[in-house]
Amino acid sequence: MALVTTKSMFEKALKKDYAVGAFNVNNMEIIQGIVEASEAEKAPLILQVSAGARKYAKPAYLVKLVEAAIIDTGLDICLHLDHGEDFEICKKCVDDGFTSVMIDGSKHSFEENIRLTKEVVEYAHSKGVVVEAELGKLAGIEDNVNVDARNATFTVPEEAAEFVAKTGVDSLAVAIGTSHGAYKFKGEPYLDFERLKQINKLIPDTPLVLHGASTVLPEFVAKCNEFGGDIPGAQGVPEEMIRTATKYGVCKVNIDTDLRLAMTAEIRKHFIEHPADFDPRKYLGPARDAIRGMVQHKIKNVLNASNMR
């Protein structure tokens, strides 16, 4: 039971064509729901912290909550920085005890992205920490990441191979059609699997990462709207597409929006059905249970969990 890197997790995932769930965390109930699901399914686990989470809960609280989860469950957990925007943030998280960091230099030129990523890799590796980088730009909004569809660009396979060779990065987030947020597709869902296959062929030993991979489960969207929400037309990545991606080098699947929807749907329902309640435990408890159930569903039905055994 310890904070661990993703190195062993991804080595196993590459060999058996499954992915490890990387779930964004913001508070105690979210962490508890996720780790309870992982414990029940005996699945490897990445808990990740975004810029918004760092601002909302503060890193010290989140680190200690994750450490408490390890003590409580006996799980090995990777604590990951999601979308680190510069070297200083990545360095601080490494120094604070994170076991994995992402440096997101996708907004920069290809050359600057290489330079910045290499700088983070050299520091992180010297401390025994692994590094994820991103090549290509995903559309959508997540905390401080905001890219409109016109500026989204898919990952070029040949550039991915050059990028990995020059930076020594441990895993690479690729852009093949997913996006951040609850509105991932305006029409028919589409992921460029031919592009993914080519990237995987050129860098077969590099774990690939799928950002913006929430499936935006319809039952949670419907429940949110039924109990006063206003999120019509939300659409995520179909589950079968995620399962297909795990066959071509995708070892890490990021999930955030689905956590928010599950939690919000249950809280909305509770307030409508129990308007006199004002004890946070009365509505955060069911919200935690909803997260646990949703994460178990992801592990069993989306990440190819049967291949983990």
C-alpha positions in Angstrom: 0.0 0.0 0.0 1.7 3.1 -1.3 1.7 6.0 -3.6 3.1 4.6 -6.8 4.0 5.6 -10.3 2.1 4.4 -13.4 5.2 2.5 -14.8 4.1 -1.0 -13.7 0.4 -0.2 -14.3 1.0 0.8 -17.9 3.4 -2.1 -18.7 0.7 -4.6 -17.7 -2.0 -2.6 -19.6 0.0 -2.5 -22.8 0.5 -6.3 -22.7 -3.2 -7.1 -22.1 -5.0 -4.3 -24.0 -6.8 -2.6 -21.2 -6.7 0.9 -19.7 -6.3 2.3 -16.2 -9.0 4.8 -15.1 -7.7 8.2 -14.2 -10.3 10.0 -12.2 -10.3 13.7 -11.3 -10.7 14.5 -7.6 -11.9 17.6 -5.7 -13.0 16.5 -2.3 -13.3 13.7 0.2 -16.5 12.1 -1.0 -15.3 11.9 -4.6 -12.1 10.2 -3.5 -13.9 7.8 -1.3 -16.4 6.8 -4.0 -13.6 6.2 -6.5 -11.3 4.2 -4.2 -14.2 2.1 -2.9 -15.0 1.1 -6.5 -11.4 0.4 -7.3 -11.1 -1.7 -4.2 -14.2 -3.7 -5.0 -13.1 -4.4 -8.6 -9.4 -5.0 -7.6 -8.4 -2.5 -10.3 -5.3 -0.2 -10.6 -6.1 3.4 -9.9 -4.9 6.9 -10.8 -6.3 9.9 -8.9 -5.6 13.1 -10.7 -5.7 16.7 -9.6 -6.4 19.6 -12.1 -5.7 23.3 -11.8 -9.2 23.8 -10.6 -8.9 21.2 -7.9 -5.6 22.7 -6.7 -7.3 26.1 -6.4 -10.5 24.7 -4.8 -9.2 22.2 -2.3 -5.5 23.0 -2.1 -2.8 20.4 -2.9 -1.9 19.7 0.8 -5.5 18.6 1.5 -5.8 16.4 -1.6 -2.4 14.7 -1.0 -3.4 13.9 2.6 -6.9 12.6 1.5 -5.2 10.3 -1.0 -2.8 9.1 1.6 -5.8 8.4 3.9 -7.4 6.4 1.2 -4.3 4.3 0.9 -4.3 3.6 4.6 -8.0 2.8 4.6 -8.0 0.5 1.6 -4.5 -0.8 1.3 -4.6 0.1 -2.4 -1.6 1.3 -4.4 -2.6 4.6 -5.9 -0.9 6.9 -8.4 -1.4 10.6 -7.6 -1.2 12.5 -10.9 -1.1 16.2 -11.8 -3.5 16.8 -14.7 -2.7 19.5 -17.2 0.3 21.2 -15.6 0.8 24.4 -17.5 4.4 25.1 -16.8 7.6 23.8 -15.3 7.1 25.5 -11.9 3.7 23.8 -11.3 5.1 20.4 -12.2 8.1 20.9 -10.0 6.0 21.9 -7.0 3.7 18.8 -7.4 6.8 16.5 -7.7 8.2 18.1 -4.5 4.8 17.8 -2.8 4.7 14.0 -3.3 2.9 13.5 -6.5 4.1 10.3 -8.3 3.1 11.4 -11.8 2.8 14.8 -13.5 1.5 16.0 -16.8 3.1 18.9 -18.6 0.7 20.2 -21.1 2.7 22.1 -23.7 0.2 21.6 -26.5 -0.5 25.3 -26.8 3.1 25.9 -27.7 4.9 25.3 -30.9 6.2 21.7 -31.5 9.8 22.8 -30.7 8.8 24.6 -27.5 6.6 21.7 -26.4 9.7 19.5 -26.8 11.9 21.8 -24.8 9.4 22.3 -22.0 8.6 18.6 -21.7 12.2 17.6 -21.7 12.9 20.1 -18.9 10.0 18.6 -16.8 11.1 15.0 -17.6 14.7 15.6 -16.5 13.6 17.0 -13.1 10.8 14.5 -12.5 12.9 11.5 -13.4 15.6 12.7 -11.0 13.0 12.3 -8.2 11.6 9.0 -9.4 8.4 10.6 -10.8 6.9 9.8 -14.3 5.7 12.3 -16.8 2.8 12.5 -19.3 2.8 15.1 -22.1 0.3 16.1 -24.8 0.7 16.5 -28.5 -2.2 17.9 -30.5 -5.0 20.0 -29.1 -8.3 18.8 -27.7 -11.4 21.0 -28.1 -13.6 21.8 -25.1 -13.4 23.3 -21.6 -11.9 21.8 -18.5 -10.8 24.2 -15.7 -8.1 26.4 -17.2 -8.0 24.4 -20.5 -10.2 26.1 -23.1 -9.8 25.3 -26.8 -12.6 26.0 -29.4 -13.2 23.5 -32.1 -11.6 25.7 -34.8 -8.2 25.5 -32.9 -8.3 21.8 -32.1 -5.7 19.7 -34.0 -5.2 16.0 -34.2 -1.9 14.4 -33.3 0.5 13.8 -36.3 1.9 10.2 -35.9 5.4 11.1 -37.2 5.6 14.0 -34.8 4.5 11.8 -31.9 7.4 9.4 -32.6 9.9 12.3 -32.8 8.4 13.9 -29.7 8.8 10.8 -27.6 12.3 10.2 -28.8 13.5 13.7 -28.1 11.8 14.2 -24.7 12.0 10.7 -23.0 8.4 11.2 -21.8 6.8 8.2 -20.1 3.3 8.5 -21.7 1.7 10.6 -24.3 -1.8 12.1 -24.5 -3.0 12.1 -28.1 -5.8 14.0 -29.9 -8.0 11.7 -32.1 -11.4 13.4 -31.7 -12.3 13.4 -28.0 -12.9 16.7 -26.2 -13.3 18.1 -22.7 -16.6 18.7 -21.1 -20.2 17.3 -21.5 -20.7 18.3 -25.2 -18.1 16.2 -27.0 -19.9 15.8 -30.4 -22.5 17.9 -32.3 -23.3 15.1 -34.7 -22.3 11.4 -34.9 -19.5 10.5 -32.5 -16.2 10.0 -34.3 -12.7 9.0 -33.3 -9.8 8.7 -35.7 -8.8 5.1 -35.0 -6.6 4.9 -38.1 -4.6 7.7 -36.7 -4.4 6.0 -33.3 -3.3 2.8 -35.0 -0.5 4.6 -36.8 0.7 6.3 -33.6 0.7 3.0 -31.8 2.6 1.4 -34.6 5.4 4.0 -34.6 5.7 4.1 -30.8 4.4 0.7 -29.6 6.1 0.8 -26.2 4.7 4.2 -25.3 1.5 4.2 -23.2 -1.0 6.5 -24.9 -3.6 8.6 -23.0 -7.1 9.6 -23.9 -8.3 12.9 -22.5 -11.9 14.0 -22.7 -13.0 10.4 -22.5 -16.1 10.6 -20.3 -19.0 8.8 -21.9 -21.5 11.3 -20.4 -23.9 8.5 -19.3 -27.4 9.4 -20.4 -29.0 8.2 -17.1 -27.1 10.9 -15.2 -27.9 13.6 -17.7 -31.6 12.6 -17.6 -31.6 12.6 -13.8 -29.9 16.1 -13.6 -32.5 17.5 -16.0 -35.4 15.7 -14.3 -34.5 17.4 -11.0 -34.0 20.9 -12.2 -30.9 20.8 -14.3 -30.4 22.4 -17.7 -27.9 20.3 -19.7 -29.9 19.2 -22.8 -28.1 17.5 -25.6 -25.0 16.5 -23.6 -23.1 13.7 -25.5 -19.9 11.8 -24.6 -17.7 9.2 -26.1 -19.6 5.9 -26.7 -18.3 3.1 -24.5 -17.5 0.8 -27.3 -15.1 3.5 -28.7 -13.2 3.6 -25.5 -12.9 -0.2 -25.5 -11.6 -0.1 -29.0 -9.0 2.5 -28.1 -7.5 0.2 -25.5 -6.6 -2.2 -28.2 -4.2 0.3 -29.8 -2.0 1.5 -27.0 -4.4 3.6 -24.9 -3.4 2.7 -21.3 -4.9 5.7 -19.5 -8.5 7.0 -19.8 -9.3 10.3 -18.2 -12.7 10.6 -16.6 -14.0 13.8 -14.9 -17.3 14.9 -16.4 -19.0 11.6 -15.6 -18.0 12.1 -11.9 -19.5 15.5 -11.9 -22.8 14.4 -13.5 -23.2 11.4 -11.2 -22.6 13.5 -8.1 -24.8 16.4 -9.2 -27.7 14.2 -10.3 -27.9 12.5 -6.9 -27.6 15.8 -5.0 -30.3 17.4 -7.1 -32.6 14.4 -6.6 -32.1 14.5 -2.9 -32.9 18.2 -2.5 -36.1 17.8 -4.5 -37.2 14.7 -2.6 -36.0 15.9 0.8 -36.4 19.7 0.9 -36.1 19.9 4.6 -32.6 18.3 4.8 -29.7 20.6 5.5 -27.2 18.1 6.9 -24.5 17.7 4.2 -24.0 14.1 5.1 -27.6 13.4 4.0 -26.9 14.4 0.4 -23.1 13.9 0.1 -23.5 10.3 1.2 -25.8 9.3 -1.6 -23.6 11.3 -4.0 -20.6 9.3 -2.9 -22.5 6.1 -3.5 -23.4 7.3 -7.0 -19.8 7.9 -7.8 -18.8 4.5 -6.6 -21.4 2.8 -8.8 -20.5 4.8 -11.8 -16.8 4.1 -11.4 -17.4 0.4 -11.0 -19.4 0.5 -14.2 -16.5 2.2 -16.0 -14.0 -0.4 -14.7 -16.1 -3.3 -15.7 -17.7 -2.1 -19.0 -15.4 0.5 -20.5 -11.8 -0.1 -19.6 -11.7 -3.8 -20.7 -11.3 -4.8 -17.0 -11.7 -8.5 -17.9 -8.2 -8.3 -19.4 -6.7 -7.1 -16.1 -7.0 -10.5 -14.5 
